[in-house]
Amino acid sequence: MDAMRIHHRVVDLKLVHPFKISRRAVDEYRQVVSVEIGGGLGEAPPARFYGETVETVGVALEILESGLDGDLDAIQSVMVELESVLGGNYAAKSAIDMALHDRLGKALGVPLYRMWGLDPNVVPPTSYTIGLDEPEVMQQKVRQAGDYAILKVKLGTHQDVQIIRALREVTDKPIYVDANTAWSPKEAVRKIRELTSLDVELVEQPTAAHDLEGLKFIREHADIPIIADESVKRATDIPALVDCVDGINIKLVKCGGLLEAMRMISVARAHKLQIMMGCMIESSLGITAAAQLTPLVDYVDLDSHLLISNDPYIGVTLNNGKLVLPNRPGIGAIQRVAD
């Protein structure tokens, strides 16, 4: 068959609040690339940390379009072909993978989780992210997060422990901490000891992505799980991390889509690692796509659609802190009708 056209456009997602982590801040808007292939929808929220922007995604999609021929239902073959056409550019590839899965699920008339035989009722509760700010502002954000059972708190400042102490004044909910590579190994060990006493349940990416020895040192001196995020992008990264962390954070935009995410889950389980399903700042389309795999993971951090005020899609909903997967075919996200 002839190559199928990839339609794409840049979408501005407006944040409810400025969002800050240890290495950057997003004040008002986050740009993503929306993709459509034969009725299937996908989304790419590129991250400069991984060398991608909306501009590079647009160029990559134009190059990758030449590889979209043959049987588009044979998604694995398509993605292998795209890998040979262009290396890297996993945000763009993730959007294509997502759109092809959505297209296939719609053609079969079933949600993706049903197509894979997964039970949508065994999804762990999602965490809700509290971005870095002054402790008083973070306290207020915690008070506003009443519908969420678990909090994920961004750290990476000189007052990290003070922040968690301040949050413990207003909540007894489980807290995950994400330092986004900000700490040195010795600093991480010192802070984790204090954070553990404040009932923090896990720490994500405490030190530099490349510093596997540092991660191993931290894990050896920590009494709570250490989860790798920036240190792990694809399945081939996992074996080197086995003795360094307790688990990994999988993001579709990092790994290149749902097929690679499933491979990562299989490899992580083979090495007895825990699994978190995470996200960038993206709409309900990207979140609902990632949520299709949540019956297979231990931790869910799929909340960024809750941080934007102009979500273009309707997808997963929330019930008592747990994501409810829609029963619509494919990904299950539909375009929101303008008021």
N, C-alpha and C positions, 0 to 999 in steps of 0.2 A: 504494500500500500504506500501511497505518497506520504512524505513527512507531514506530521500534523503541526499546525500552527500553535505557538505558545503566545498567548496574550498576556501582557503584564503591564502593571501601572504602579506608581509610587503612591503610598497612602500615608498621610500624616495622622498619627495617633496622639491625641491630646491627653496629657497626664492630669490626674486629679490633683496631685501634689508633686512638687519637685522631688526627684528620686536621686539619691546619692549613695554611692558605694565608696570603698576606700580609694579607688584610683580615678573615679570620674563622677560627674553629676549630669543628670538630664533635667533641665529646668522646666520645659513646657511640652515639647513635641518629640516623638520618636518616629522615625520613618521606617516603614516596612515596604516590601514589594509583594503585591498581590498577583497571583498567577492563575490562569484558566487554560485548561487543555481539554477540549472535547467535552465540556460540561463539568469536568473535575476541577476542584478548587485547591489551591496551595498558597503558602505564604512563606516569605523569607524575611526574617528580622536580622539583617547582617550586623556583625559586631566588629568594630575596628580592632579589638584585641586579637581577633583571628584573621585580620588582614582583609576584611570585606566591608564594603559600603553599598548603598543602594546603586551607586554608579557601577561598581564592579559586578554586582548581581545582574544589572541590566545587560552589560556587555557579555557576561557569561551565558545568560539565557539566549542571547542571539547566536552565540557560537554553538551552544548545546542543541539548539533547534535542529541543526543538521543531523544530529544523531537520533532524533525521534522518528524512526521509521520502523517497518516491520510490525510485529504484533505488540501493540501497546498494552495488552493485558498481561504479557510476559514481562512483568515489571523488573524482575531480577536481570533479565537479559538486556533490557533497556538501560538500566543503571550501570551495568558492566560496560556497555558500549559508551555511555556518557563519560565514564571514568577514563576510557581510552582517548576520547575526544579532547578532554580538558581535565588536568589534574587540579586538586584542591577545589576551591569555590563551593564548599559544602552547603552554604546557605542557599545558593541557587539550586544545587542538586536536591536539597531537601524539599524545596518548593515543588520541583518536578515530581519527585517521589510521592509527595503528599497528593498532588493533583491526580496522578495516575491511580493511586489507591482509591481516592474519592470517586474517580470515574468508574473504576471496576466495581466498587461497592454499589454504586448507583445502578450500574448495568445488571448486577445480580439481585438488586432490591433488598440488600441486607446491610446493617451497620458493620463496620470493620471488625469490631469485637466479636460479633456473631460469626463473621466469616472465618475468624481465627479460633472459634470455639471457646472464647473467654467469658467469664462470669462478671457482669458489670456490678454485681452486688458485693464483691469482695475488694472494692477499691479502698485503700487507706485514706484517712482524712488528709486534706491538703493543708499545708502551712500557709500563713499569710505574712508577706514580707513587710518589715518596718525598716525603711531606709534610714541612713545616717542623718542625724540632725542633733540639735541641742537636746540634752536629756529631757527637758520639760516638754519639748515638741514631740519627742518620741513617746513620752508618757501619754500625751493626748492622742496620738495615733493608735496606741494600744487600747485606750478607752473606746475608740471608735471601731475597733475590730471585734465587736461583741459576737458576731456570727461565726467566728473562726476559732477552731479548737486548739490550734497550734500556731505559734508565732515563730517566724524566722527573722532574726535581727542582724542587720548588717553592722559589722564592726571594722576596726582598722584605724583607731585613733589613740591618742595618749590617755583617753579617759574611758577605755572599753569596759573595764570592770565597774566603774562608777555608773556607766549607762545601764548595765544589767542590774546593778543594785537599785537604781532608780525605777526600772521597769518592774522589779519585784515588789516595789511599794504599791503598785497598782494592779498586779496580776499574779496568779499562781498557775497560769497555763504552761504547758510544756513549751520550752524555748529551744530552737536550733540557732546556732550562731554561724555566720559566714564572714570570714575575714578577707575573702577575695585576694589572697596572696600577700597581705599587708605585713605579716609578722615574720621576724627571724625565728629560727627553730627554738632558740633558748627563750626568747620572749614568748613564743607560743606556749611552751611548757609551763612557764610561770603563770601566764594568764589563764590557761586551761585549768590549772589547779584551783585558782580562785573562782573561775566560772563554774566548775563542777560543784563547789560548795554552795553555789546559788541555783543548783538544780538545772543547769543547762544540760541538754540531753545528747547533743552531738555538735561537732565543729566541722565546718566545711572549708576546705582549701586554706589552711592556716598560713602556708608559706609559699614561696615562689613555685610556679608551675614546673620548672625544670629541676627543682631541687628534691629529687627522690630520696636522697640520703637524709635530708632535713625532715621530710615527711616520715621516714622510718624512725628517726630519732624522736620525733614528737609522738608517734604512735606508741613507741616503747615506754614512754613516760606519761601516757594519758590513760585515764580510767573511763573515758567515754569514747564512742566511735569517732574516728576521723574519716571524713568523706572527701574524695578527690573530685574536683570539678575542672578547673583549668588544666590540670595535669593529664586529663584523659579526654580524648576526642572521639577515637574510633576503637573498634574491637582489638586491633593490633597493639594498642597502647596498654591494654589491661594486664598482660602477664608481668610486665616490669613493675607493676604497682602492688603485686600480691602481698609482699611482705612489708609494704609501706603504709597501707591504709586498710580500713575496715570495709570500705564501700566506695562506690562511684556514683557520680551524678551524670545521667544521660540527658542530653538535649538534642532534639532533632536538628537544630541549626548547626550544631558542632559536628555531628556525625554524618549528616547527609541524608537523613530521612528515616522512615519507619522500618525499611528492610535492614539497614545497618543497626538501628536501635535494637531490633530483635536479635541480631547477631551478638550485640554487646551484652544483652541480657543472658544469652546462652553461655557466653564465655565467662561472664562474671559469676554465674551460678556454678559453673564447672570449677571455679577457683574459690568457691564458698565466700564470695563477697556480697555485701548488701548492696541494694540498688535504690537510688533516688531518681525519680523522673522530674526534670526541671525545665526551666524555660528562660527565654530572654523577655524583654518587653514586647509583647505581641498581642494580637487580637484573639477573640474567641475562636477563630478559625484554627490558628496554630495551637492554641491550648486544647481544643477539642480533639485535634489530631493526635497530640501527645497523650491525651487522656485515654485513647483507645488501648494503650498498653499498660495502664495503671493496675489492672488486676494481677500483673506479673511482678510488681515491685514492692519494696518495703516502705518507702517514703515517697510522698507526693508533694511537690512544690510547684503547682500550676495555678498561679494566682494573678499573673500580670494583666489579664483581661479585666480584673477587678480594679486595677490601678489607672484605667483610662476612662475618659468621659464620653468618647465618641466611637465606641466599638462598632465597626461596620457589620458585624455578624452576630447571630444568635446561635449559641451552641450548648455547651455544658451549663448546668445550673448547680446551685449549692443547696444542700439539705443537711443541717446539723454539722456543718464543717466538712462534709464529704461531697465530692463532685458526683453529679448524676449525669451519666452518659445519655445522650438523646437516642431515641429509637429510630431516627431517620436513617435512610441508607447512606453508605459511604462514611465519610467523616461525621456527617450529621450536623454540620454548621450551614446555616442559610443566611443569605443577605438580609440585613435589617432594612425594613421599608422606611424611607424617610418620612418624618412627620409632615 
